[in-house]
Structures are given as structure tokens and as C-alpha cells.
């Protein structure tokens, strides 16, 4: 008989006095796969060598290797947090996953920090009869984001790009052009429904507007044009069936277009990202020295590139995040510009302003560098304020984040010049200085109650003075999206705003101004519903996955049991 060769082995031991394994040692090909376990006098695991666990007097696991778990007097888990060091059931932190229960103690909900919630139903016998779970499985809606290195696909000053089937040239007044996007700049030729692009307008001959995908009064993006000034905005635009977007200007203007990313349906082959909103938090500010810029406290940024620490700050996880959404304000009395995540001539976004201007602001989705920073390139000494408002990562389990559903056409939600929209329960009117108003979203323009956040283009129109317009979930969150403006000049920013539980957000201005708000898309948490059935003895007889429309079963598994031998035995299982 041929001899055998041992390639590797795992040895368990020694055991403690109660027979519990305390270590394992690997040799050969599994050398280094060593592990140890430490137990307390109540046989609870307290350490694995690299992980530690702590318990309360009732034996609840309150420290799961640095994750705090808080329980109520009935020993029910209230919430968990990876950052909190203490607290009670009534004060969960912003990053907490929270849990709800019915009167009989059944866990009926689990809500992640993004707002996505798994809910569970029970019958009178405390048997689970349904589970509505956030999931991206078989979610065929083009809702997930794929970032790409910023790439210039249009520059009318050099003839770069394809516009109306020919090399792109200077836009003429009132002559819309279609721009080829699918198949260029890292965007796939098919399977893409929307793109994120940075639009830069320059060399204008007069005041006016540049619109991206105009639809009636609304547009996916609106760039106010002021004679002789450069204007920029990052826009999410739905692609036409031929893979194009449309640009239309009221005055002659040169335009450049940089691709930043695209939206597509989930696929096992291409990782795609969903959105986790955060309470806006300042992570870098020159005036206060907040944040870490190039390894030191942030101050006035010099000319050139600066890396700003972002992962692990302001609610952004330290790992697993691919991109962040940030609100940036930049100021320099002598004029200047800021390029966000620069890549050769392209960037994820641009802020530009003239001498004597209040500055410029915008909201950008920016890929993280490998070290967890984002990069800004400044021209001239520049004071900045950066607030994180959310992040993008790959969904896992029921922690799916929010997926973007773009509207077929942008919808005008608010226009104070025509009393369009509902503000503080009345028709929207001109914003007065320092008087925020609550804007209704749910029930307006076909917006449903399942919407958790909106992507909007916000435009300040004919302000009476220099100022800042802020937008947020509530008045406390107005830094979530900001628009800065000079007297009588229009200014616009595209932003993502989470809604309150009643389907509203808040908008306010330092200075009296009219405002228009166009909804580009809505964020939802995709869910699937599972149902469970039981026989009179309490044995589960069926498990069913409802179809996406909720009108029937997409998948059903049935079970047949017998108790003839005294114990229930499974006889058959079939779909």
C-alpha cells in the first residue's frame, strides 16, 4: 500500500477543566492558522486572541469586539453602534442599527443607519409569518452607481467629443445638441441608464441658462450663465435610448463635459454602489482648523493639490467605502477655482469664481483615494469648508443603503416666481432672509411615501444681495447642500437631500431670493417580501417569495411532515 503524505494539520488543545478547546495550532500548509479562545468563569467566550467580548450582569453581550450593544430591562437588544461608548435605549447615536418589538417581545424591525428597515410579522402563536427585507437580489432597476476616473469627453474649444453626430463645436443660442456618452469615457456602450457628468460653461456672450436634458420648465441640471464668467455644475442625467444627453443654451457658449460615473442595474460582474445618507458634518474648514489636510490641521489651502482625510471622519466608515458625497464651499477675494478629484484636464467637479465674488459652492460625489482621502486642487490661496453628506458602497445583506430611481423627466417641485410647490403648507413664495421653510415632497408631482431622499437641482433666482442658500432635511441640516450667490446673479447646485418621516425637507437663505427646485431622481430602499405558512401542529408547510409587484409568488417551497413515529419528520419538499 502506497504511503501517504501529510500536507498540513490542525492540532486542538489543550482543553480547560470543562473540556472547552482553548487553542488550535496549524502546521504544514496551514501553518500560521492558529487561534486561541478564552472563557470566563461562566463559560462565556471573552477573547479569541484578536477579538474581545464583554457581558453585563444579565449575560447580554454588550461589547462585540468594539461594537456596543444596548439592551432594555426586558433584555431585548435596542441598538448597536461601532462608535458609541455608552448610552441607553432612548438615545441611539446617528450610526446605530436599531431594533423594534411587539407587545409579546417578538422582534418586528431592524433599521440600519441609512434608514433601510427590515420588518417581520408574527401570528397569535408568535410564529413569523412574513419578512420584508431590504435587498438588491434580482433588483433589475438601474439604480446602482459605478464611479470612473474623471474623463473629458467634450471640449468645444478643441472639437473633442461627438455632438449631433459631428465633432463638438461652440454651442449656438437656442440650438440644442445631443452629446454621445454611452461607449466613451469609461461608460459602457449598453446597460447604462444615467451618467454623472461635470459640465463647465465658459466664454459666454451674455447672461442666460445652459440646461442639461431640459423637460418643460425643469432640467436635470441648470447652469446660470453670466457674461464673461465660467460656470460649472455636476449633473446626473438620464441617457436617451441612443446613449446621449442633451445640452441647450440660451446664449452662445463653450462647454466641456467630464464623465465622473454612471448608473446601472446590479450585476455579479461589476460591483456597483448604493447610497448611505449622513447628517451633514464638517470634516475640513480653513477658518477653524477643522480636519486633516496633507497630514496637518486644515488651514488656508495653497496653490496645488491637497489631500483631505475623509474615511473615518464625519460618520464615514474607515473601510469599505468607494466614494463620498461632499458639500464644498470655497472662497478667495481675488477669485480662483477648485478642481475636485483632478485627473489630467478632467475632474469630478469644478468651483470657479471671480475677483470680489462671495466664492463658489457645490455638491460632488468623489472617489476615495486608497488612503481614505479626497483630493482638491486649488488655484491661489483658498479658504474651504467641506461637509460630508453621505457615502457610496457595495450593499451587503439587508444593509442595502438607498438606490436611485431617476425620473423619466425632471419635475419642477418649487418655483417661487409662479407660487409652484407647497412651503409651510402654503404655495411657495419668495424666500425671506433667515426664514427657512419646509417644502413638501410626498404627494407632490407623483412622489410616493416610500421615497427616503431626493436628488434635486436648486437654483437661486435674482437674489437681492450676496448670500448663501442652504438645503437640508431639517433646519439643523442646512449645510447638506448650499448655493452661494452675488446680488442679482443666478446660481445653482445639484444635491442629495434625505426627507423627514413626513416627506419634507427645509430650505433657507441669508438673503431674500426666489428659488426653483427640480427633482431629478428619488432614493428608495428596494425590498422583497417572504411569507411563511404553518399547519395546525405548528410545523412550517410553505415558504414563499412574493413577486416584485406583490401580486403573486415568484418562488414557493412546500413541505410535508409526518408525526407517526412520535417525532415530526420531513417527508417531502418541493417547489
QUISULGI-V943652 format. One record per residue. RES is the residue in one small letter. OMEGA is omega in radians with two decimals (none if undefined). Layout:
res | omega
RES | OMEGA
RES | OMEGA
This chain:
res | omega
x | -3.10
x | 3.12
x | 3.14
x | 3.13
x | 3.10
x | -3.13
x | -3.13
x | 3.13
x | 3.05
x | 3.14
x | -3.10
x | 3.09
x | 0.00
x | 3.05
x | 3.09
x | -3.06
x | 3.13
x | 3.09
x | -3.13
x | 3.13
x | -3.13
x | 3.11
x | 3.00
x | -3.10
x | -3.14
x | 3.05
x | 3.13
x | -3.07
x | 3.10
x | 3.08
x | -3.13
x | 3.11
x | -3.09
x | -3.11
x | 3.07
x | 3.13
x | 3.11
x | -3.11
x | 3.04
x | -3.06
x | 3.06
x | 3.07
x | 3.10
x | -3.14
x | -3.12
x | -3.13
x | 3.02
x | -3.07
x | 3.11
x | -3.13
x | 3.12
x | -3.09
x | 3.12
x | -3.06
x | 3.03
x | -3.07
x | 3.14
x | 3.14
x | 3.03
x | 3.08
x | -3.07
x | 3.10
x | 3.14
x | -3.13
x | 3.08
x | 3.07
x | -3.13
x | 3.07
x | -3.06
x | -3.08
x | 3.07
x | -3.12
x | 3.10
x | 3.12
x | 3.08
x | -3.14
x | 3.14
x | -3.13
x | 3.06
x | 3.14
x | 3.12
x | -3.08
x | -3.06
x | 3.10
x | 3.13
x | 3.13
x | 3.11
x | -3.04
x | -3.09
x | -3.07
x | 3.10
x | 3.09
x | -3.05
x | -3.08
x | -3.05
x | 2.85
x | -3.03
x | -3.06
x | 3.11
x | -3.05
x | 3.01
x | -3.05
x | -3.13
x | 3.08
x | 3.09
x | 3.10
x | -3.05
x | 3.14
x | 3.00
x | -3.05
x | 3.12
x | -3.13
x | 3.13
x | -3.07
x | 3.10
x | -3.01
x | 2.95
x | -3.13
x | -3.06
x | 3.11
x | -3.10
x | 3.07
x | -3.08
x | 3.12
x | 3.13
x | 3.06
x | -3.14
x | -3.11
x | 3.12
x | 3.05
x | 3.08
x | -2.95
x | 2.96
x | -3.10
x | 3.00
x | -3.13
x | -3.13
x | 3.06
x | -3.01
x | 3.09
x | -3.13
x | -2.96
x | -3.02
x | -2.96
x | 3.04
x | 3.10
x | 3.05
x | 3.03
x | -3.11
x | -3.08
x | 3.13
x | 3.13
x | 3.09
x | 2.94
x | -3.05
x | 3.11
x | -3.12
x | -3.11
x | 3.13
x | 3.06
x | -3.14
x | -3.13
x | -3.07
x | 3.08
x | -3.11
x | 3.07
x | -3.05
x | 3.06
x | -3.12
x | 3.13
x | 3.06
x | -3.13
x | 3.02
x | 3.07
x | -3.11
x | 3.07
x | 3.03
x | -3.07
x | 3.11
x | -3.12
x | -3.13
x | 3.11
x | 3.12
x | 3.04
x | -3.12
x | 3.09
x | 3.13
x | -3.12
x | -3.13
x | 3.09
x | -3.12
x | 3.14
x | -3.13
x | 3.12
x | 2.99
x | -3.06
x | 3.00
x | -3.11
x | 3.12
x | 3.12
x | -3.11
x | 3.07
x | -3.13
x | 3.12
x | -3.13
x | 3.12
x | 3.13
x | -3.08
x | 2.93
x | -3.08
x | 3.07
x | -3.09
x | 3.13
x | 3.10
x | -3.08
x | 3.13
x | -3.01
x | 3.09
x | 3.09
x | 3.08
x | -3.14
x | 3.11
x | 3.04
x | -3.13
x | 3.07
x | -2.99
x | 3.05
x | -3.10
x | 3.05
x | -3.13
x | -3.14
x | 3.06
x | 3.02
x | -2.96
x | 2.94
x | -3.01
x | 3.10
x | 3.13
x | 2.96
x | -3.10
x | 3.13
x | 3.05
x | -3.10
x | 2.88
x | -3.10
x | 3.03
x | 3.13
x | -3.10
x | 3.09
x | 3.10
x | 3.09
x | -3.04
x | 2.96
x | -3.04
x | 2.91
x | -3.11
x | 3.07
x | 3.07
x | -3.12
x | -3.12
x | -3.14
x | 3.11
x | -3.09
x | 3.07
x | 3.09
x | -3.13
x | 3.08
x | -3.03
x | -3.11
x | 3.11
x | 3.12
x | -2.90
x | 2.95
x | -2.97
x | 3.03
x | 3.14
x | 3.10
x | 2.91
x | -3.08
x | -3.10
x | 3.12
x | 3.12
x | 3.08
x | 3.13
x | -3.11
x | -3.01
x | -3.07
x | -3.08
x | 3.14
x | 3.03
x | -3.12
x | -3.12
x | -3.07
x | 3.05
x | -3.12
x | 3.08
x | -3.07
x | 3.01
x | 3.04
x | -3.09
x | 3.08
x | 3.04
x | 3.13
x | -3.08
x | 3.09
x | 3.07
x | -3.09
x | 3.13
x | -3.05
x | 3.10
x | -3.11
x | -3.14
x | 3.02
x | -3.12
x | 3.07
x | 3.10
x | -3.13
x | -3.13
x | 3.02
x | -3.11
x | -3.14
x | -3.09
x | 3.12
x | 3.01
x | -3.05
x | 3.01
x | -3.03
x | 3.00
x | -3.13
x | -3.09
x | 3.03
x | -3.05
x | -3.12
x | -3.11
x | 3.12
x | 3.05
x | 3.05
x | 3.01
x | -3.09
x | -3.11
x | -3.09
x | 3.09
x | -3.03
x | -3.13
x | -3.08
x | 3.08
x | 3.09
x | 3.10
x | -3.11
x | 2.93
x | -3.13
x | -3.14
x | -3.05
x | 3.07
x | 3.13
x | 3.14
x | 3.10
x | -3.11
x | -3.13
x | 3.14
x | 3.10
x | 3.08
x | -3.00
x | 2.96
x | -2.91
x | 3.06
x | 3.07
x | 2.97
x | -3.13
x | -3.13
x | 3.08
x | 3.12
x | 2.89
x | -3.05
x | 2.99
x | 3.05
x | -3.07
x | 3.04
x | -3.06
x | 3.12
x | -2.99
x | 3.00
x | -3.07
x | 2.99
x | -3.11
x | 3.07
x | 3.07
x | -3.14
x | 3.13
x | 3.13
x | -3.08
x | 3.08
x | -3.14
x | 3.13
x | 3.08
x | 3.09
x | 3.10
x | 3.07
x | -2.96
x | -2.99
x | -3.10
x | 3.10
x | -3.09
x | 2.97
x | 3.13
x | 3.09
x | 3.09
x | 3.05
x | 3.10
x | -3.09
x | 3.11
x | -3.14
x | -3.10
x | 2.93
x | -3.05
x | 3.11
x | 3.14
x | -3.13
x | 3.09
x | 3.10
x | -3.14
x | -3.13
x | -3.05
x | 3.07
x | 3.09
x | 3.05
x | -3.07
x | -3.14
x | 3.14
x | 3.10
x | 3.07
x | -3.08
x | 3.04
x | 3.12
x | -3.11
x | 3.10
x | 3.12
x | -3.06
x | 3.12
x | 3.07
x | 3.14
x | 3.14
x | 3.13
x | 3.06
x | 3.13
x | -3.14
x | -3.07
x | -3.12
x | -3.13
x | 3.12
x | -3.11
x | 3.10
x | 3.14
x | 2.95
x | -3.03
x | 2.95
x | -3.07
x | -3.07
x | 3.00
x | -3.04
x | 3.06
x | 3.09
x | -3.09
x | 3.13
x | 3.06
x | 3.14
x | -3.13
x | 3.05
x | -3.11
x | 3.14
x | 3.12
x | 3.12
x | 3.09
x | 3.14
x | -3.14
x | -3.04
x | -3.01
x | 3.04
x | -3.13
x | 3.06
x | -3.10
x | 3.06
x | 3.09
x | -3.04
x | 3.00
x | -3.07
x | 3.02
x | 3.11
x | 3.11
x | 3.08
x | -3.03
x | 3.08
x | 3.00
x | -3.04
x | 3.07
x | -3.08
x | 3.02
x | 3.14
x | 2.99
x | 3.11
x | 3.13
x | 3.05
x | -3.14
x | 2.87
x | -3.06
x | 3.11
x | -3.13
x | -3.08
x | 3.04
x | -3.01
x | 3.10
x | 3.14
x | 2.91
x | -3.07
x | 3.01
x | 3.12
x | 3.09
x | 3.09
x | -3.14
x | -3.11
x | -3.14
x | 3.13
x | 3.12
x | 3.04
x | -3.13
x | -3.13
x | 2.97
x | -3.08
x | 3.02
x | 3.10
x | -3.06
x | 3.14
x | -3.05
x | 3.03
x | -3.06
x | 3.11
x | 3.13
x | 3.12
x | 3.13
x | -3.09
x | -3.13
x | 3.01
x | -3.01
x | 3.00
x | 3.11
x | 3.03
x | -3.01
x | 3.13
x | -3.14
x | -3.08
x | -3.11
x | -3.08
x | 2.98
x | -3.11
x | -3.12
x | 3.12
x | -3.11
x | -3.08
x | 3.05
x | -3.06
x | 2.97
x | 3.08
x | -3.06
x | -3.13
x | -3.14
x | 3.09
x | 3.12
x | 3.12
x | 3.10
x | 3.14
x | -3.06
x | 3.06
x | -3.10
x | 3.10
x | none
